[in-house]
Amino acid sequence: MHENLNTAIRTGVRCLFYINGFYSPAEDRAIYYSHSLKKLPENYNELISQSCDQVTNSEEDYFRRENVFMKKIVSYIRQFTN
């Protein structure tokens, strides 16, 4: 479960680069460089940290992370889609 969410988070970060008119950098650097983008959800630093921090053996933690990612980051990305 966590690995699927991690993949979704990485994809969401790539979307933020595209929203800002850039190609996404290599996967291992994308989150680091995403902090410098101009168009980001409010409190992005905290949101991405909450989304990425995980307790791997906890289903409850998975749903906490999913909630932050979907309600804050994905909802922000959806503003830019048709």
C-alpha contacts under 8 A as a table, 3 or more apart, distances in Angstrom:
res1	aa1	res2	aa2	distance
1	M	4	N	5.37
1	M	5	L	6.46
1	M	62	Y	7.20
2	H	5	L	5.08
2	H	6	N	6.07
2	H	54	Q	7.90
2	H	56	T	6.80
2	H	62	Y	6.12
3	E	6	N	4.89
3	E	7	T	6.25
4	N	7	T	5.12
4	N	8	A	6.36
5	L	8	A	4.94
5	L	9	I	6.14
5	L	66	E	6.97
6	N	9	I	5.07
6	N	10	R	6.28
6	N	52	C	7.25
7	T	10	R	5.17
7	T	11	T	6.26
8	A	11	T	5.01
8	A	12	G	6.11
9	I	12	G	4.94
9	I	13	V	6.24
9	I	51	S	7.57
9	I	52	C	7.86
9	I	69	F	7.21
10	R	13	V	5.13
10	R	14	R	6.37
10	R	27	E	7.49
10	R	30	A	7.85
10	R	31	I	7.69
11	T	14	R	5.03
11	T	15	C	6.33
12	G	15	C	5.00
12	G	16	L	6.46
12	G	73	I	7.39
12	G	74	V	6.93
12	G	77	I	7.76
13	V	16	L	5.08
13	V	17	F	6.67
13	V	30	A	6.96
13	V	31	I	6.61
13	V	34	S	6.96
14	R	17	F	5.21
14	R	18	Y	6.54
14	R	23	Y	7.71
14	R	24	S	5.30
14	R	30	A	7.28
15	C	18	Y	5.05
15	C	19	I	6.15
15	C	77	I	7.18
16	L	19	I	5.03
16	L	20	N	6.31
16	L	34	S	7.52
16	L	37	L	7.96
16	L	39	K	7.53
16	L	40	L	7.05
16	L	77	I	7.04
17	F	20	N	5.11
17	F	21	G	6.36
17	F	22	F	5.09
17	F	23	Y	6.00
17	F	24	S	5.48
17	F	34	S	7.07
17	F	37	L	7.31
18	Y	21	G	4.95
18	Y	22	F	5.19
18	Y	23	Y	5.97
18	Y	24	S	7.13
19	I	22	F	7.50
19	I	39	K	7.34
19	I	77	I	7.88
19	I	80	F	7.12
20	N	37	L	6.77
20	N	38	K	6.98
20	N	39	K	6.12
24	S	27	E	7.88
24	S	30	A	6.41
25	P	29	R	6.29
25	P	30	A	5.34
25	P	33	Y	7.85
26	A	29	R	5.54
26	A	30	A	6.05
27	E	30	A	5.27
27	E	31	I	7.89
28	D	31	I	7.58
29	R	32	Y	5.34
29	R	33	Y	6.21
30	A	33	Y	5.31
30	A	34	S	5.87
31	I	34	S	5.02
31	I	35	H	7.04
32	Y	35	H	6.18
33	Y	36	S	5.81
33	Y	37	L	7.56
34	S	37	L	5.50
35	H	44	Y	7.61
35	H	45	N	6.90
37	L	40	L	6.61
40	L	44	Y	6.28
40	L	76	Y	7.88
41	P	44	Y	5.29
41	P	72	K	7.09
41	P	73	I	6.37
41	P	76	Y	5.96
43	N	46	E	5.56
43	N	47	L	6.17
44	Y	47	L	4.89
44	Y	48	I	5.90
45	N	48	I	5.59
45	N	49	S	6.24
46	E	49	S	5.12
46	E	50	Q	6.09
47	L	50	Q	5.10
47	L	51	S	6.06
47	L	68	V	6.82
47	L	69	F	7.49
47	L	72	K	7.46
47	L	73	I	7.63
48	I	51	S	4.95
48	I	52	C	6.04
48	I	69	F	7.83
49	S	52	C	5.22
49	S	53	D	5.96
50	Q	53	D	5.46
50	Q	65	R	6.60
50	Q	68	V	7.16
51	S	54	Q	7.69
51	S	65	R	4.83
51	S	66	E	7.20
51	S	68	V	6.19
51	S	69	F	5.85
52	C	65	R	7.38
53	D	65	R	7.90
54	Q	61	D	6.57
54	Q	62	Y	7.29
54	Q	65	R	7.53
55	V	58	S	5.60
55	V	61	D	6.09
55	V	62	Y	7.76
56	T	61	D	7.88
56	T	62	Y	7.95
58	S	61	D	5.20
58	S	62	Y	6.50
59	E	62	Y	5.03
59	E	63	F	6.53
60	E	63	F	5.30
60	E	64	R	6.33
61	D	64	R	4.93
61	D	65	R	6.19
62	Y	65	R	5.21
62	Y	66	E	6.09
63	F	66	E	4.93
63	F	67	N	5.98
64	R	67	N	5.20
64	R	68	V	6.47
65	R	68	V	5.28
65	R	69	F	6.17
66	E	69	F	5.12
66	E	70	M	5.92
67	N	70	M	5.35
67	N	71	K	5.81
68	V	71	K	5.51
68	V	72	K	5.71
68	V	73	I	7.33
69	F	72	K	5.66
69	F	73	I	5.13
69	F	74	V	6.24
70	M	73	I	5.91
70	M	74	V	4.85
70	M	75	S	6.38
71	K	74	V	6.33
71	K	75	S	5.61
72	K	75	S	5.52
72	K	76	Y	6.21
73	I	76	Y	5.16
73	I	77	I	6.36
74	V	77	I	4.99
74	V	78	R	6.16
75	S	78	R	5.12
75	S	79	Q	6.86
76	Y	79	Q	5.59
76	Y	80	F	7.74
77	I	80	F	5.74
77	I	81	T	7.20
78	R	81	T	5.25
